[in-house]
C-alpha cells in the first residue's frame, strides 16, 4: 500500500512539474514575441530621427532628386 501511494505521489509530482515548466516556456515565448514587437517601435523611432531634421518641430527632409523622372 505504501509503494502504491508513493508511486501515485511521484506521478502527481511529475505532472505538476510538467505544468510548471510548460507555463514557464509559454511565458518566455510571450516575452520573446513582445521583444520583437518592441523592435518594430525601435526601428520606427530611428527612422523618424533620420527623416526629421528636428524631431521636435517635425521638419521632414525630402530627397526629390531621386523622384524626378
mmCIF file of the N, C-alpha and C atoms, coordinates in Angstrom:
data_MODEL
# 
_entry.id   MODEL 
# 
loop_
_atom_site.group_PDB 
_atom_site.id 
_atom_site.type_symbol 
_atom_site.label_atom_id 
_atom_site.label_alt_id 
_atom_site.label_comp_id 
_atom_site.label_asym_id 
_atom_site.label_entity_id 
_atom_site.label_seq_id 
_atom_site.pdbx_PDB_ins_code 
_atom_site.Cartn_x 
_atom_site.Cartn_y 
_atom_site.Cartn_z 
_atom_site.occupancy 
_atom_site.B_iso_or_equiv 
_atom_site.pdbx_formal_charge 
_atom_site.auth_seq_id 
_atom_site.auth_comp_id 
_atom_site.auth_asym_id 
_atom_site.auth_atom_id 
_atom_site.pdbx_PDB_model_num 
ATOM 1   N N  . UNK A 1 1  ? 0.823  -1.187 0.000   1.00 0.00 ? 1  UNK A N  1 
ATOM 2   C CA . UNK A 1 1  ? 0.000  0.000  0.000   1.00 0.00 ? 1  UNK A CA 1 
ATOM 3   C C  . UNK A 1 1  ? 0.868  1.252  0.000   1.00 0.00 ? 1  UNK A C  1 
ATOM 4   N N  . UNK A 1 2  ? 1.962  1.201  0.749   1.00 0.00 ? 2  UNK A N  1 
ATOM 5   C CA . UNK A 1 2  ? 2.853  2.358  0.827   1.00 0.00 ? 2  UNK A CA 1 
ATOM 6   C C  . UNK A 1 2  ? 3.541  2.598  -0.517  1.00 0.00 ? 2  UNK A C  1 
ATOM 7   N N  . UNK A 1 3  ? 3.895  1.529  -1.232  1.00 0.00 ? 3  UNK A N  1 
ATOM 8   C CA . UNK A 1 3  ? 4.567  1.661  -2.523  1.00 0.00 ? 3  UNK A CA 1 
ATOM 9   C C  . UNK A 1 3  ? 3.612  2.262  -3.552  1.00 0.00 ? 3  UNK A C  1 
ATOM 10  N N  . UNK A 1 4  ? 2.361  1.845  -3.531  1.00 0.00 ? 4  UNK A N  1 
ATOM 11  C CA . UNK A 1 4  ? 1.382  2.379  -4.477  1.00 0.00 ? 4  UNK A CA 1 
ATOM 12  C C  . UNK A 1 4  ? 1.139  3.862  -4.209  1.00 0.00 ? 4  UNK A C  1 
ATOM 13  N N  . UNK A 1 5  ? 1.072  4.244  -2.953  1.00 0.00 ? 5  UNK A N  1 
ATOM 14  C CA . UNK A 1 5  ? 0.877  5.650  -2.609  1.00 0.00 ? 5  UNK A CA 1 
ATOM 15  C C  . UNK A 1 5  ? 2.093  6.470  -3.015  1.00 0.00 ? 5  UNK A C  1 
ATOM 16  N N  . UNK A 1 6  ? 3.279  5.922  -2.853  1.00 0.00 ? 6  UNK A N  1 
ATOM 17  C CA . UNK A 1 6  ? 4.500  6.611  -3.251  1.00 0.00 ? 6  UNK A CA 1 
ATOM 18  C C  . UNK A 1 6  ? 4.556  6.780  -4.767  1.00 0.00 ? 6  UNK A C  1 
ATOM 19  N N  . UNK A 1 7  ? 4.119  5.763  -5.496  1.00 0.00 ? 7  UNK A N  1 
ATOM 20  C CA . UNK A 1 7  ? 4.095  5.842  -6.956  1.00 0.00 ? 7  UNK A CA 1 
ATOM 21  C C  . UNK A 1 7  ? 3.093  6.899  -7.422  1.00 0.00 ? 7  UNK A C  1 
ATOM 22  N N  . UNK A 1 8  ? 1.954  6.971  -6.750  1.00 0.00 ? 8  UNK A N  1 
ATOM 23  C CA . UNK A 1 8  ? 0.947  7.984  -7.071  1.00 0.00 ? 8  UNK A CA 1 
ATOM 24  C C  . UNK A 1 8  ? 1.484  9.390  -6.795  1.00 0.00 ? 8  UNK A C  1 
ATOM 25  N N  . UNK A 1 9  ? 2.171  9.563  -5.684  1.00 0.00 ? 9  UNK A N  1 
ATOM 26  C CA . UNK A 1 9  ? 2.794  10.857 -5.379  1.00 0.00 ? 9  UNK A CA 1 
ATOM 27  C C  . UNK A 1 9  ? 3.826  11.229 -6.431  1.00 0.00 ? 9  UNK A C  1 
ATOM 28  N N  . UNK A 1 10 ? 4.606  10.275 -6.872  1.00 0.00 ? 10 UNK A N  1 
ATOM 29  C CA . UNK A 1 10 ? 5.628  10.526 -7.884  1.00 0.00 ? 10 UNK A CA 1 
ATOM 30  C C  . UNK A 1 10 ? 4.994  10.964 -9.202  1.00 0.00 ? 10 UNK A C  1 
ATOM 31  N N  . UNK A 1 11 ? 3.929  10.307 -9.602  1.00 0.00 ? 11 UNK A N  1 
ATOM 32  C CA . UNK A 1 11 ? 3.248  10.661 -10.852 1.00 0.00 ? 11 UNK A CA 1 
ATOM 33  C C  . UNK A 1 11 ? 2.643  12.058 -10.750 1.00 0.00 ? 11 UNK A C  1 
ATOM 34  N N  . UNK A 1 12 ? 2.014  12.367 -9.619  1.00 0.00 ? 12 UNK A N  1 
ATOM 35  C CA . UNK A 1 12 ? 1.441  13.700 -9.430  1.00 0.00 ? 12 UNK A CA 1 
ATOM 36  C C  . UNK A 1 12 ? 2.519  14.782 -9.430  1.00 0.00 ? 12 UNK A C  1 
ATOM 37  N N  . UNK A 1 13 ? 3.655  14.509 -8.829  1.00 0.00 ? 13 UNK A N  1 
ATOM 38  C CA . UNK A 1 13 ? 4.752  15.487 -8.828  1.00 0.00 ? 13 UNK A CA 1 
ATOM 39  C C  . UNK A 1 13 ? 5.280  15.720 -10.236 1.00 0.00 ? 13 UNK A C  1 
ATOM 40  N N  . UNK A 1 14 ? 5.381  14.665 -11.021 1.00 0.00 ? 14 UNK A N  1 
ATOM 41  C CA . UNK A 1 14 ? 5.851  14.808 -12.406 1.00 0.00 ? 14 UNK A CA 1 
ATOM 42  C C  . UNK A 1 14 ? 4.852  15.630 -13.220 1.00 0.00 ? 14 UNK A C  1 
ATOM 43  N N  . UNK A 1 15 ? 3.562  15.396 -13.014 1.00 0.00 ? 15 UNK A N  1 
ATOM 44  C CA . UNK A 1 15 ? 2.543  16.163 -13.741 1.00 0.00 ? 15 UNK A CA 1 
ATOM 45  C C  . UNK A 1 15 ? 2.586  17.632 -13.337 1.00 0.00 ? 15 UNK A C  1 
ATOM 46  N N  . UNK A 1 16 ? 2.708  17.894 -12.052 1.00 0.00 ? 16 UNK A N  1 
ATOM 47  C CA . UNK A 1 16 ? 2.770  19.284 -11.577 1.00 0.00 ? 16 UNK A CA 1 
ATOM 48  C C  . UNK A 1 16 ? 4.011  19.982 -12.106 1.00 0.00 ? 16 UNK A C  1 
ATOM 49  N N  . UNK A 1 17 ? 5.149  19.309 -12.075 1.00 0.00 ? 17 UNK A N  1 
ATOM 50  C CA . UNK A 1 17 ? 6.373  19.909 -12.613 1.00 0.00 ? 17 UNK A CA 1 
ATOM 51  C C  . UNK A 1 17 ? 6.255  20.149 -14.116 1.00 0.00 ? 17 UNK A C  1 
ATOM 52  N N  . UNK A 1 18 ? 5.601  19.232 -14.819 1.00 0.00 ? 18 UNK A N  1 
ATOM 53  C CA . UNK A 1 18 ? 5.380  19.429 -16.255 1.00 0.00 ? 18 UNK A CA 1 
ATOM 54  C C  . UNK A 1 18 ? 4.530  20.651 -16.527 1.00 0.00 ? 18 UNK A C  1 
ATOM 55  N N  . UNK A 1 19 ? 3.477  20.838 -15.739 1.00 0.00 ? 19 UNK A N  1 
ATOM 56  C CA . UNK A 1 19 ? 2.635  22.028 -15.899 1.00 0.00 ? 19 UNK A CA 1 
ATOM 57  C C  . UNK A 1 19 ? 3.409  23.311 -15.604 1.00 0.00 ? 19 UNK A C  1 
ATOM 58  N N  . UNK A 1 20 ? 4.239  23.274 -14.587 1.00 0.00 ? 20 UNK A N  1 
ATOM 59  C CA . UNK A 1 20 ? 5.038  24.458 -14.244 1.00 0.00 ? 20 UNK A CA 1 
ATOM 60  C C  . UNK A 1 20 ? 6.001  24.792 -15.372 1.00 0.00 ? 20 UNK A C  1 
ATOM 61  N N  . UNK A 1 21 ? 6.685  23.794 -15.901 1.00 0.00 ? 21 UNK A N  1 
ATOM 62  C CA . UNK A 1 21 ? 7.665  24.066 -16.954 1.00 0.00 ? 21 UNK A CA 1 
ATOM 63  C C  . UNK A 1 21 ? 7.002  24.502 -18.258 1.00 0.00 ? 21 UNK A C  1 
ATOM 64  N N  . UNK A 1 22 ? 5.818  23.961 -18.568 1.00 0.00 ? 22 UNK A N  1 
ATOM 65  C CA . UNK A 1 22 ? 5.141  24.422 -19.782 1.00 0.00 ? 22 UNK A CA 1 
ATOM 66  C C  . UNK A 1 22 ? 4.658  25.854 -19.628 1.00 0.00 ? 22 UNK A C  1 
ATOM 67  N N  . UNK A 1 23 ? 4.223  26.231 -18.438 1.00 0.00 ? 23 UNK A N  1 
ATOM 68  C CA . UNK A 1 23 ? 3.796  27.620 -18.244 1.00 0.00 ? 23 UNK A CA 1 
ATOM 69  C C  . UNK A 1 23 ? 4.987  28.565 -18.309 1.00 0.00 ? 23 UNK A C  1 
ATOM 70  N N  . UNK A 1 24 ? 6.140  28.134 -17.811 1.00 0.00 ? 24 UNK A N  1 
ATOM 71  C CA . UNK A 1 24 ? 7.343  28.968 -17.899 1.00 0.00 ? 24 UNK A CA 1 
ATOM 72  C C  . UNK A 1 24 ? 7.778  29.118 -19.349 1.00 0.00 ? 24 UNK A C  1 
ATOM 73  N N  . UNK A 1 25 ? 7.698  28.040 -20.122 1.00 0.00 ? 25 UNK A N  1 
ATOM 74  C CA . UNK A 1 25 ? 8.100  28.142 -21.529 1.00 0.00 ? 25 UNK A CA 1 
ATOM 75  C C  . UNK A 1 25 ? 7.143  29.041 -22.306 1.00 0.00 ? 25 UNK A C  1 
ATOM 76  N N  . UNK A 1 26 ? 5.843  28.986 -21.999 1.00 0.00 ? 26 UNK A N  1 
ATOM 77  C CA . UNK A 1 26 ? 4.887  29.889 -22.646 1.00 0.00 ? 26 UNK A CA 1 
ATOM 78  C C  . UNK A 1 26 ? 5.160  31.334 -22.260 1.00 0.00 ? 26 UNK A C  1 
ATOM 79  N N  . UNK A 1 27 ? 5.563  31.557 -21.020 1.00 0.00 ? 27 UNK A N  1 
ATOM 80  C CA . UNK A 1 27 ? 5.892  32.911 -20.575 1.00 0.00 ? 27 UNK A CA 1 
ATOM 81  C C  . UNK A 1 27 ? 7.087  33.456 -21.348 1.00 0.00 ? 27 UNK A C  1 
ATOM 82  N N  . UNK A 1 28 ? 8.132  32.664 -21.506 1.00 0.00 ? 28 UNK A N  1 
ATOM 83  C CA . UNK A 1 28 ? 9.302  33.120 -22.250 1.00 0.00 ? 28 UNK A CA 1 
ATOM 84  C C  . UNK A 1 28 ? 8.985  33.308 -23.728 1.00 0.00 ? 28 UNK A C  1 
ATOM 85  N N  . UNK A 1 29 ? 8.109  32.486 -24.284 1.00 0.00 ? 29 UNK A N  1 
ATOM 86  C CA . UNK A 1 29 ? 7.693  32.647 -25.675 1.00 0.00 ? 29 UNK A CA 1 
ATOM 87  C C  . UNK A 1 29 ? 6.951  33.972 -25.855 1.00 0.00 ? 29 UNK A C  1 
ATOM 88  N N  . UNK A 1 30 ? 6.083  34.303 -24.896 1.00 0.00 ? 30 UNK A N  1 
ATOM 89  C CA . UNK A 1 30 ? 5.348  35.567 -24.960 1.00 0.00 ? 30 UNK A CA 1 
ATOM 90  C C  . UNK A 1 30 ? 6.290  36.754 -24.794 1.00 0.00 ? 30 UNK A C  1 
ATOM 91  N N  . UNK A 1 31 ? 7.269  36.639 -23.922 1.00 0.00 ? 31 UNK A N  1 
ATOM 92  C CA . UNK A 1 31 ? 8.248  37.717 -23.753 1.00 0.00 ? 31 UNK A CA 1 
ATOM 93  C C  . UNK A 1 31 ? 9.060  37.916 -25.023 1.00 0.00 ? 31 UNK A C  1 
ATOM 94  N N  . UNK A 1 32 ? 9.386  36.839 -25.713 1.00 0.00 ? 32 UNK A N  1 
ATOM 95  C CA . UNK A 1 32 ? 10.123 36.943 -26.968 1.00 0.00 ? 32 UNK A CA 1 
ATOM 96  C C  . UNK A 1 32 ? 9.277  37.630 -28.035 1.00 0.00 ? 32 UNK A C  1 
ATOM 97  N N  . UNK A 1 33 ? 7.980  37.314 -28.095 1.00 0.00 ? 33 UNK A N  1 
ATOM 98  C CA . UNK A 1 33 ? 7.090  37.986 -29.046 1.00 0.00 ? 33 UNK A CA 1 
ATOM 99  C C  . UNK A 1 33 ? 6.984  39.471 -28.738 1.00 0.00 ? 33 UNK A C  1 
ATOM 100 N N  . UNK A 1 34 ? 6.893  39.820 -27.459 1.00 0.00 ? 34 UNK A N  1 
ATOM 101 C CA . UNK A 1 34 ? 6.829  41.233 -27.085 1.00 0.00 ? 34 UNK A CA 1 
ATOM 102 C C  . UNK A 1 34 ? 8.126  41.941 -27.433 1.00 0.00 ? 34 UNK A C  1 
ATOM 103 N N  . UNK A 1 35 ? 9.250  41.249 -27.309 1.00 0.00 ? 35 UNK A N  1 
ATOM 104 C CA . UNK A 1 35 ? 10.529 41.862 -27.645 1.00 0.00 ? 35 UNK A CA 1 
ATOM 105 C C  . UNK A 1 35 ? 10.598 42.161 -29.136 1.00 0.00 ? 35 UNK A C  1 
ATOM 106 N N  . UNK A 1 36 ? 10.093 41.253 -29.965 1.00 0.00 ? 36 UNK A N  1 
ATOM 107 C CA . UNK A 1 36 ? 10.046 41.505 -31.409 1.00 0.00 ? 36 UNK A CA 1 
ATOM 108 C C  . UNK A 1 36 ? 9.140  42.684 -31.727 1.00 0.00 ? 36 UNK A C  1 
ATOM 109 N N  . UNK A 1 37 ? 8.029  42.796 -31.000 1.00 0.00 ? 37 UNK A N  1 
ATOM 110 C CA . UNK A 1 37 ? 7.107  43.905 -31.208 1.00 0.00 ? 37 UNK A CA 1 
ATOM 111 C C  . UNK A 1 37 ? 7.772  45.226 -30.828 1.00 0.00 ? 37 UNK A C  1 
ATOM 112 N N  . UNK A 1 38 ? 8.562  45.219 -29.764 1.00 0.00 ? 38 UNK A N  1 
ATOM 113 C CA . UNK A 1 38 ? 9.264  46.438 -29.357 1.00 0.00 ? 38 UNK A CA 1 
ATOM 114 C C  . UNK A 1 38 ? 10.359 46.804 -30.344 1.00 0.00 ? 38 UNK A C  1 
ATOM 115 N N  . UNK A 1 39 ? 10.938 45.819 -31.012 1.00 0.00 ? 39 UNK A N  1 
ATOM 116 C CA . UNK A 1 39 ? 11.947 46.118 -32.025 1.00 0.00 ? 39 UNK A CA 1 
ATOM 117 C C  . UNK A 1 39 ? 11.350 46.911 -33.176 1.00 0.00 ? 39 UNK A C  1 
ATOM 118 N N  . UNK A 1 40 ? 10.078 46.665 -33.502 1.00 0.00 ? 40 UNK A N  1 
ATOM 119 C CA . UNK A 1 40 ? 9.425  47.461 -34.548 1.00 0.00 ? 40 UNK A CA 1 
ATOM 120 C C  . UNK A 1 40 ? 9.361  48.929 -34.148 1.00 0.00 ? 40 UNK A C  1 
ATOM 121 N N  . UNK A 1 41 ? 8.992  49.189 -32.891 1.00 0.00 ? 41 UNK A N  1 
ATOM 122 C CA . UNK A 1 41 ? 8.926  50.568 -32.430 1.00 0.00 ? 41 UNK A CA 1 
ATOM 123 C C  . UNK A 1 41 ? 10.306 51.210 -32.420 1.00 0.00 ? 41 UNK A C  1 
ATOM 124 N N  . UNK A 1 42 ? 11.306 50.456 -32.028 1.00 0.00 ? 42 UNK A N  1 
ATOM 125 C CA . UNK A 1 42 ? 12.667 50.989 -32.014 1.00 0.00 ? 42 UNK A CA 1 
ATOM 126 C C  . UNK A 1 42 ? 13.111 51.359 -33.427 1.00 0.00 ? 42 UNK A C  1 
ATOM 127 N N  . UNK A 1 43 ? 12.791 50.515 -34.390 1.00 0.00 ? 43 UNK A N  1 
ATOM 128 C CA . UNK A 1 43 ? 13.153 50.823 -35.776 1.00 0.00 ? 43 UNK A CA 1 
ATOM 129 C C  . UNK A 1 43 ? 12.372 52.017 -36.297 1.00 0.00 ? 43 UNK A C  1 
ATOM 130 N N  . UNK A 1 44 ? 11.109 52.153 -35.894 1.00 0.00 ? 44 UNK A N  1 
ATOM 131 C CA . UNK A 1 44 ? 10.324 53.311 -36.313 1.00 0.00 ? 44 UNK A CA 1 
ATOM 132 C C  . UNK A 1 44 ? 10.876 54.603 -35.728 1.00 0.00 ? 44 UNK A C  1 
ATOM 133 N N  . UNK A 1 45 ? 11.322 54.566 -34.486 1.00 0.00 ? 45 UNK A N  1 
ATOM 134 C CA . UNK A 1 45 ? 11.887 55.768 -33.875 1.00 0.00 ? 45 UNK A CA 1 
ATOM 135 C C  . UNK A 1 45 ? 13.206 56.158 -34.532 1.00 0.00 ? 45 UNK A C  1 
ATOM 136 N N  . UNK A 1 46 ? 14.022 55.186 -34.893 1.00 0.00 ? 46 UNK A N  1 
ATOM 137 C CA . UNK A 1 46 ? 15.266 55.532 -35.587 1.00 0.00 ? 46 UNK A CA 1 
ATOM 138 C C  . UNK A 1 46 ? 14.971 56.068 -36.975 1.00 0.00 ? 46 UNK A C  1 
ATOM 139 N N  . UNK A 1 47 ? 13.955 55.537 -37.642 1.00 0.00 ? 47 UNK A N  1 
ATOM 140 C CA . UNK A 1 47 ? 13.556 56.067 -38.942 1.00 0.00 ? 47 UNK A CA 1 
ATOM 141 C C  . UNK A 1 47 ? 13.022 57.485 -38.803 1.00 0.00 ? 47 UNK A C  1 
ATOM 142 N N  . UNK A 1 48 ? 12.290 57.745 -37.753 1.00 0.00 ? 48 UNK A N  1 
ATOM 143 C CA . UNK A 1 48 ? 11.784 59.090 -37.503 1.00 0.00 ? 48 UNK A CA 1 
ATOM 144 C C  . UNK A 1 48 ? 12.939 60.057 -37.283 1.00 0.00 ? 48 UNK A C  1 
ATOM 145 N N  . UNK A 1 49 ? 13.937 59.647 -36.549 1.00 0.00 ? 49 UNK A N  1 
ATOM 146 C CA . UNK A 1 49 ? 15.095 60.517 -36.329 1.00 0.00 ? 49 UNK A CA 1 
ATOM 147 C C  . UNK A 1 49 ? 15.850 60.782 -37.617 1.00 0.00 ? 49 UNK A C  1 
ATOM 148 N N  . UNK A 1 50 ? 15.861 59.810 -38.519 1.00 0.00 ? 50 UNK A N  1 
ATOM 149 C CA . UNK A 1 50 ? 16.542 60.018 -39.796 1.00 0.00 ? 50 UNK A CA 1 
ATOM 150 C C  . UNK A 1 50 ? 15.746 60.949 -40.708 1.00 0.00 ? 50 UNK A C  1 
ATOM 151 N N  . UNK A 1 51 ? 14.412 60.851 -40.665 1.00 0.00 ? 51 UNK A N  1 
ATOM 152 C CA . UNK A 1 51 ? 13.579 61.650 -41.561 1.00 0.00 ? 51 UNK A CA 1 
ATOM 153 C C  . UNK A 1 51 ? 13.464 63.102 -41.122 1.00 0.00 ? 51 UNK A C  1 
ATOM 154 N N  . UNK A 1 52 ? 13.317 63.326 -39.851 1.00 0.00 ? 52 UNK A N  1 
ATOM 155 C CA . UNK A 1 52 ? 13.101 64.684 -39.369 1.00 0.00 ? 52 UNK A CA 1 
ATOM 156 C C  . UNK A 1 52 ? 14.434 65.368 -39.120 1.00 0.00 ? 52 UNK A C  1 
ATOM 157 N N  . UNK A 1 53 ? 14.549 66.609 -39.592 1.00 0.00 ? 53 UNK A N  1 
ATOM 158 C CA . UNK A 1 53 ? 15.771 67.365 -39.300 1.00 0.00 ? 53 UNK A CA 1 
ATOM 159 C C  . UNK A 1 53 ? 15.792 67.757 -37.836 1.00 0.00 ? 53 UNK A C  1 
ATOM 160 N N  . UNK A 1 54 ? 14.633 68.151 -37.328 1.00 0.00 ? 54 UNK A N  1 
ATOM 161 C CA . UNK A 1 54 ? 14.496 68.455 -35.908 1.00 0.00 ? 54 UNK A CA 1 
ATOM 162 C C  . UNK A 1 54 ? 13.251 67.710 -35.412 1.00 0.00 ? 54 UNK A C  1 
ATOM 163 N N  . UNK A 1 55 ? 13.402 66.657 -34.627 1.00 0.00 ? 55 UNK A N  1 
ATOM 164 C CA . UNK A 1 55 ? 12.240 65.844 -34.241 1.00 0.00 ? 55 UNK A CA 1 
ATOM 165 C C  . UNK A 1 55 ? 11.173 66.623 -33.470 1.00 0.00 ? 55 UNK A C  1 
ATOM 166 N N  . UNK A 1 56 ? 11.570 67.720 -32.821 1.00 0.00 ? 56 UNK A N  1 
ATOM 167 C CA . UNK A 1 56 ? 10.581 68.470 -32.053 1.00 0.00 ? 56 UNK A CA 1 
ATOM 168 C C  . UNK A 1 56 ? 9.701  69.327 -32.957 1.00 0.00 ? 56 UNK A C  1 
ATOM 169 N N  . UNK A 1 57 ? 10.233 69.795 -34.075 1.00 0.00 ? 57 UNK A N  1 
ATOM 170 C CA . UNK A 1 57 ? 9.469  70.649 -34.978 1.00 0.00 ? 57 UNK A CA 1 
ATOM 171 C C  . UNK A 1 57 ? 8.840  69.869 -36.127 1.00 0.00 ? 57 UNK A C  1 
ATOM 172 N N  . UNK A 1 58 ? 9.215  68.662 -36.320 1.00 0.00 ? 58 UNK A N  1 
ATOM 173 C CA . UNK A 1 58 ? 8.674  67.785 -37.358 1.00 0.00 ? 58 UNK A CA 1 
ATOM 174 C C  . UNK A 1 58 ? 8.964  68.301 -38.763 1.00 0.00 ? 58 UNK A C  1 
ATOM 175 N N  . UNK A 1 59 ? 10.138 68.839 -38.981 1.00 0.00 ? 59 UNK A N  1 
ATOM 176 C CA . UNK A 1 59 ? 10.558 69.223 -40.324 1.00 0.00 ? 59 UNK A CA 1 
ATOM 177 C C  . UNK A 1 59 ? 11.100 67.986 -41.023 1.00 0.00 ? 59 UNK A C  1 
ATOM 178 N N  . UNK A 1 60 ? 10.586 67.700 -42.201 1.00 0.00 ? 60 UNK A N  1 
ATOM 179 C CA . UNK A 1 60 ? 10.954 66.480 -42.917 1.00 0.00 ? 60 UNK A CA 1 
ATOM 180 C C  . UNK A 1 60 ? 11.953 66.812 -44.006 1.00 0.00 ? 60 UNK A C  1 
ATOM 181 N N  . UNK A 1 61 ? 12.998 65.992 -44.091 1.00 0.00 ? 61 UNK A N  1 
ATOM 182 C CA . UNK A 1 61 ? 13.962 66.118 -45.181 1.00 0.00 ? 61 UNK A CA 1 
ATOM 183 C C  . UNK A 1 61 ? 13.417 65.368 -46.388 1.00 0.00 ? 61 UNK A C  1 
ATOM 184 N N  . UNK A 1 62 ? 13.345 66.049 -47.510 1.00 0.00 ? 62 UNK A N  1 
ATOM 185 C CA . UNK A 1 62 ? 12.873 65.402 -48.727 1.00 0.00 ? 62 UNK A CA 1 
ATOM 186 C C  . UNK A 1 62 ? 14.017 65.319 -49.723 1.00 0.00 ? 62 UNK A C  1 
ATOM 187 N N  . UNK A 1 63 ? 14.194 64.150 -50.287 1.00 0.00 ? 63 UNK A N  1 
ATOM 188 C CA . UNK A 1 63 ? 15.190 63.948 -51.330 1.00 0.00 ? 63 UNK A CA 1 
ATOM 189 C C  . UNK A 1 63 ? 14.429 63.803 -52.643 1.00 0.00 ? 63 UNK A C  1 
ATOM 190 N N  . UNK A 1 64 ? 14.164 64.929 -53.306 1.00 0.00 ? 64 UNK A N  1 
ATOM 191 C CA . UNK A 1 64 ? 13.339 64.886 -54.512 1.00 0.00 ? 64 UNK A CA 1 
ATOM 192 C C  . UNK A 1 64 ? 14.155 64.598 -55.757 1.00 0.00 ? 64 UNK A C  1 
ATOM 193 N N  . UNK A 1 65 ? 15.462 64.592 -55.627 1.00 0.00 ? 65 UNK A N  1 
ATOM 194 C CA . UNK A 1 65 ? 16.295 64.308 -56.787 1.00 0.00 ? 65 UNK A CA 1 
ATOM 195 C C  . UNK A 1 65 ? 16.024 62.888 -57.299 1.00 0.00 ? 65 UNK A C  1 
ATOM 196 N N  . UNK A 1 66 ? 15.785 61.970 -56.405 1.00 0.00 ? 66 UNK A N  1 
ATOM 197 C CA . UNK A 1 66 ? 15.515 60.584 -56.795 1.00 0.00 ? 66 UNK A CA 1 
ATOM 198 C C  . UNK A 1 66 ? 14.105 60.404 -57.343 1.00 0.00 ? 66 UNK A C  1 
ATOM 199 N N  . UNK A 1 67 ? 13.216 61.368 -57.101 1.00 0.00 ? 67 UNK A N  1 
ATOM 200 C CA . UNK A 1 67 ? 11.833 61.236 -57.551 1.00 0.00 ? 67 UNK A CA 1 
ATOM 201 C C  . UNK A 1 67 ? 11.617 61.753 -58.966 1.00 0.00 ? 67 UNK A C  1 
ATOM 202 N N  . UNK A 1 68 ? 12.535 62.540 -59.476 1.00 0.00 ? 68 UNK A N  1 
ATOM 203 C CA . UNK A 1 68 ? 12.373 63.101 -60.819 1.00 0.00 ? 68 UNK A CA 1 
ATOM 204 C C  . UNK A 1 68 ? 12.545 62.003 -61.866 1.00 0.00 ? 68 UNK A C  1 
ATOM 205 N N  . UNK A 1 69 ? 11.721 62.076 -62.911 1.00 0.00 ? 69 UNK A N  1 
ATOM 206 C CA . UNK A 1 69 ? 11.826 61.063 -63.968 1.00 0.00 ? 69 UNK A CA 1 
ATOM 207 C C  . UNK A 1 69 ? 12.323 61.684 -65.249 1.00 0.00 ? 69 UNK A C  1 
# 
